[in-house]
Amino acid sequence: HIYQVFLRALLFVTPIFYTRAFLGGTGLAHWLVVLNPLAQLIELSRSILLDGQVPSVARVLALFLINAACVVGTFRIFKRLEPRMAEYV
């Protein structure tokens, strides 16, 4: 049940149907979108596909490094909790 709630919240925190400018420049919602790696990937894709802008190498590299760090961190957490995972599933 918690996973479904998390996915629903991720849908609304990720700007798929709206842009980050819609949220304004300050506030909690703005910072949640800024810190969301999925939102950054969607904004990058949107700028390429809809605006025709080529992103800078630094932005693509930063996005790649942040996502790689998230994957490595999540994998380490999973490996640490793996022995007890079957009990909860």
Secondary structure as GFF3:
##gff-version 3
##sequence-region A 1 89
A	DSSP	alpha_helix	2	13	.	.	.	ID=ss1
A	DSSP	three_ten_helix	20	23	.	.	.	ID=ss2
A	DSSP	alpha_helix	28	35	.	.	.	ID=ss3
A	DSSP	alpha_helix	37	49	.	.	.	ID=ss4
A	DSSP	alpha_helix	57	88	.	.	.	ID=ss5
###
